């Protein structure tokens, strides 16, 4: 298992970081703070970060361990950000292949 320092280094380095489906699961305090640290360093270094989520900003306090972390993360992400709000069926839903039926032998 990687140490928090190793995780920080790995995720702070890429030219662009994509965080997919934030809010799918609630983050505990250690994970919330680790994500904040990653995003904070990326923000300070002017490194782009792309976030996808099905949650509106008003619900982000339900994702992270506390409101202060949620607010700090949103502050760093929102500064100079371009926010896209998309509606409709998900790509995965519209491109899902039908399950293959197994026939008894």
C-alpha positions as CSV (number, residue, x, y, z in Angstrom):
1,X,0.0,0.0,0.0
2,X,1.3,3.5,-0.9
3,X,1.9,6.0,1.8
4,X,-0.1,9.3,1.7
5,X,3.1,11.1,0.6
6,X,3.5,8.7,-2.4
7,X,-0.2,9.1,-3.3
8,X,0.2,12.9,-3.2
9,X,3.3,12.8,-5.5
10,X,1.7,10.5,-8.0
11,X,-1.5,12.6,-8.3
12,X,0.0,16.0,-8.2
13,X,2.3,15.3,-11.1
14,X,0.2,14.6,-14.3
15,X,-0.2,17.4,-16.8
16,X,-4.0,16.9,-16.4
17,X,-5.7,14.9,-13.6
18,X,-9.2,13.4,-14.3
19,X,-11.2,12.5,-11.2
20,X,-14.2,10.5,-12.4
21,X,-17.5,10.1,-10.5
22,X,-16.6,12.2,-7.4
23,X,-19.5,11.7,-5.0
24,X,-20.2,8.1,-6.0
25,X,-19.0,7.2,-2.5
26,X,-18.7,9.4,0.6
27,X,-15.1,10.1,1.6
28,X,-13.9,9.7,5.2
29,X,-11.7,12.4,6.8
30,X,-8.3,11.0,5.7
31,X,-9.4,10.6,2.1
32,X,-11.1,14.0,2.0
33,X,-8.0,15.7,3.3
34,X,-5.7,13.8,0.9
35,X,-7.9,14.9,-2.0
36,X,-7.8,18.4,-0.8
37,X,-4.0,18.3,-0.6
38,X,-3.7,17.0,-4.1
39,X,-6.1,19.6,-5.5
40,X,-4.5,22.4,-3.6
41,X,-1.0,21.7,-4.9
42,X,-2.4,21.3,-8.4
43,X,-4.2,24.6,-8.1
44,X,-1.1,26.3,-6.8
45,X,1.0,24.9,-9.7
46,X,-1.7,25.8,-12.3
47,X,-2.2,22.2,-13.3
48,X,-5.6,21.4,-14.8
49,X,-8.0,19.0,-13.0
50,X,-11.1,17.6,-14.6
51,X,-13.9,16.4,-12.3
52,X,-17.0,14.4,-13.3
53,X,-19.9,14.0,-10.9
54,X,-23.7,13.5,-10.8
55,X,-23.9,15.7,-7.7
56,X,-24.6,19.5,-7.7
57,X,-22.3,21.7,-5.7
58,X,-24.9,22.2,-3.0
59,X,-24.5,18.4,-2.2
60,X,-20.7,18.3,-2.0
61,X,-20.9,18.7,1.8
62,X,-22.4,15.2,1.8
63,X,-19.5,13.8,-0.1
64,X,-16.6,15.0,2.1
65,X,-15.9,14.5,5.8
66,X,-16.9,18.0,6.7
67,X,-18.2,21.3,5.2
68,X,-14.8,23.0,5.6
69,X,-13.1,20.5,3.3
70,X,-15.9,20.6,0.8
71,X,-15.8,24.4,0.6
72,X,-12.0,24.4,0.3
73,X,-12.0,21.9,-2.5
74,X,-14.8,23.8,-4.3
75,X,-12.9,27.0,-3.9
76,X,-9.8,25.6,-5.6
77,X,-11.7,23.8,-8.4
78,X,-14.1,26.7,-9.2
79,X,-11.4,29.5,-9.5
80,X,-11.0,30.0,-13.2
81,X,-13.1,26.8,-13.9
82,X,-15.4,26.1,-16.8
83,X,-18.4,24.2,-15.5
84,X,-20.5,22.1,-17.9
85,X,-23.9,20.9,-16.8
86,X,-25.1,18.0,-19.0
87,X,-28.5,16.3,-18.9
88,X,-29.8,13.2,-20.4
89,X,-29.1,9.5,-20.3
90,X,-25.6,8.4,-19.5
91,X,-23.2,7.3,-22.2
92,X,-22.7,3.9,-20.5
93,X,-26.5,3.4,-20.4
94,X,-26.9,4.2,-24.1
95,X,-24.0,2.0,-25.2
96,X,-24.5,-1.0,-22.9
97,X,-24.4,-4.3,-24.7
98,X,-27.2,-6.7,-23.9
99,X,-26.2,-9.5,-21.6
100,X,-25.4,-12.8,-23.2
101,X,-27.8,-15.5,-22.2
102,X,-26.2,-18.7,-21.2
103,X,-28.0,-21.8,-22.4
104,X,-27.9,-24.9,-20.2
105,X,-25.9,-27.7,-21.5
